[in-house]
Amino acid sequence: MNAPRFYLTTAIDYPNSRPHIGTAFEKLGADVQARYRRMQGYDVVFLMGTDENTVKVSKRAAELGMEVQAYCDDMARQFREVWDALGISYDIFIQTSHARHRDCCRKFIQKVYDNGHIYKGPYEGWYCDGCEEFKTDKQHAENDGKCPNHKTPLTRRSEQCYFFRLSAFADRLLDHYRRHPEFVQPDSRRNELISLIENEGLKDINISRYNQSWGIRIPFDEDYTIYVWFDALLTYVTGIGYGDDRATYDHLWPADIQFIGKDITRFHCALWPAMLWAAGEESPRQVFGHGFVYFDGEKMAKTLGNIVEPMDVITKFSAQAFRYYFMRECPFPSDGDFSWKRFFEVYNADLANNLGNLFSRMTRLAAKNHGGVLPGTAGLKPNGIVANVAEIVARVQGHVEACRYHQALQTIWLEVLNPANKYVEEMKPWSLFKTDPAASARVLYELADVLRLVSIVLKPFMPEASNTIYTAFNFAPAWDAVRYEDAMQWPERQDDLRLGEALATEGVKPLFPRID
């Protein structure tokens, strides 16, 4: 029987600079969802990439004295290195400068043109080079002539261009939002979009740039290149076969969920579905606009000198600690904050003193007092330190599926790990061993059950740490075959619970060494 498919994407990134922690936040949220869905048995396809057909990229390459394509390829390599270090489990990494995307993109825009949704006309407006888009007169007036995002002066630009008839889709978009409220998430983003369209309407959008050397040529007028946003959005379909592999495309599209930053909701939830409808295609099932990450309460900017890169954290501590902090401390649907002070507090309290300490205590006592084997545990069902395991796991699943990752982790710590640590203090298995070794082994067996449960539900969040915990024992099923639902039930054992050979020979190393 074929597994059900699940296709998800993140926004593709401008490679004019290396990714910072805010960029990584989105990728982590998507990765948690991808890993969770794999544990549910889905055939997951996870797409990411770099957005390269931009003026900013060509300018940066020129500043460095590099050919633009060579620069793009090098930056894509650097991005992938960061994502690999973070354990982002993407399946497809697309570069918009590559031939496959270019050719398929040209087929898409030709289809939209042939369907009568593109026309040529004059355009004059306020342009932001940083955003690579025109701003409205209202935005110009409200921000003293500056870009509301970049705070740089807007320039007046006039040119003949090609327009996409976005205005023609306003009623269909409003109807779609109301019929499918899950399409734009969280709800606040959908409400903002409805208000915008009802109060200001939608204007036809300029989708071309004249006489630029870098970019994808418009097939019906080679003097023009395709506007970067029209081009970039198409990666979600060209990356899975639109234009050259219809069978794969039809199997994977529409996307189940597309993760983006809240600042680009309008492009992804208005322009993007309208583009697809104009080409005779379906819209994605859901677009999730996550919040921003700030540094010490301030927006990160090169001018402020407060850019934090993921590798700044990973190389000093670990990718697992990075993943935990941002999924626990930064609510995915809203804004979050990073500070080194708070990172150290969370790391020591939640990882070193709680999860890490529980794992170290249990395994060291099992190795020291019982030779790594808990006798009499074959076929034994745990009494259960944690009550209502099935209900807790189901609640965690609900949070994960709704992208409330911080609440999922909060539930695991408050309702599973905290009771387990309290149980250790109450039972004192190190003292109990002196008078009743069998009772001490039973306590450790109960703790092993908690560690098994925790390793499974944490697998999407902290895959390496979870793997270390789970494979420290002879648990079943094998780690790669574990499903999320396995956390709800203890598999009947045919042999005594024991530590793995690595722990028996190398000893127990701290899972998360304390930061002093």
C-alpha positions, 0 to 999 in steps of 0.5 A: 500500500502506498504511503500518503504523501505530505509536501511542505516548503519554506520560503526561499532565501536571498543569498546576499548574506549568510542566514541568521537565527531568524532565517533558521527559525522558519527552517526549524519549524518546517523541519519539526513538521516534516519529521513528525509527519514521517513518524506518522507514516507519510511520504514526506517531500520537504523543499527549500532553496535560494532566491537568486534572480535579484538585483541585490544578488548581482550587486553583491557578486559584483562587489566581490568580483565574482561571476553571478552564477559562481557567487550563487552556487557558493552561497547555496553551498554555505546555506546548505552547510548551515541547514545540514549542521542544524539537522534540517531534513530537506529533500529538495534544495532549489536554486532559482538560477539553475536551468530547470527552474528557468525553463519551467518558470518560462512555461508557467508565465507563458501559460498565464499570458496565453490565458489572458491574465497578463497585459502590457502598460505603463507603470509609475510608482515608489520603488524599494531596491531592498524589497525589489518591489513598488510601494503604494502612495499610502506607504510612501506618505506614512513613512516619510518617503522611506521603505517601511521595512528597510527605512531607506528612501524610496525612488520614483520609477516609471517604465513600460511593463507587464502586469498580472491581473491580480485585481480580477481575483479579489472576490475569488480570494475572499471567497476562498479565505471564508470557505477554507479558513485553514488556508491562511494561518494563524487566524490573525494573518487571514483576518489582516488579509481580508481587511486589506482586500476589503478596504483597499482592494487589489491592484494589478501587479508589475511582474517584469523588469526592463533591460536587466542582464540578470534574471529569467527572460520573459518568453513572449518579450525577451527584452524583459526579465520576470519580476523576482517575486513571480519567479521565486514563488514558482519554485514551489511547483518547478521544484517538484516537476511543473513543466517537465515531470507532470506525474511527480507534480500531480502526485505532490501538488497541492502543497500541504503546508507552506511556511513563510515569514509574516511579512510576506503573507500578502505575496503568498496568500494573495498573489500566489494562489491567483497566479496558480488559478491563472495557470489552471492549477490548484492553490496550496492547502495551507500557508503558515505565516510565522513570527519574527525572532528578535535579539535582546528585544531588537530587530536584527540588522547589520547596521546595529551589529546584532546579527547572530548566525546559527553557527555562533550557537551550534559551534559553541554548544550544539544543534540540539540545544539550538533547536530546543531553545527556538522551538520552546522559547519562540512561539512559532505563530508569533514573535520570539526573542533570543539573548545569550543570557536567556539561552544559558538559563533555558539550556541549564534548567531544561536540558542540563538539569532536567532531561540530561540529568534524568538520563545520566542518573538512570543510565549510570545507576543501571550500569554501576549497580546492575551491570547494565541489565535490569533483571526480571524485567522481561515481559514486565509492564511498567506501572507508569510514573506518568498518568494518562500517557495516551492523553498527553501524547495526543495533546502534544500531537495536536500542538505539533500539527497546529505548529504550537511547538512551544506548547508541545515542549511545555507539555512534555517538560511539565507533565512528563519530565518534571514528574519523572525527576520528582519520582527519582528524588522520592524513590532514591534508587541509589539508596534503595539498591543497598537494601532492595536491589530488585526494587531499585531495578524496578524504579530504574525500569520505570524511569526507562519507560519515561525516557523511551516516551520522551525520546519518541515525542522529542524526535521531531524536535531534537533528533540526535539527542532523542536517538542517543536516549532511545538507542542507549537501551534495547528498546523496540522497535528499531529507532528508524521504525519508531512511530509517534504513536509508539510513545503511547504503549510499551512493547512487550519484551522478551528479554530483560531491559539492558543498556547498549554496548556503547554505554557499557564500554564507554560509560555515560557521557553528559547529554547536555553538559552544564554551562557555567 
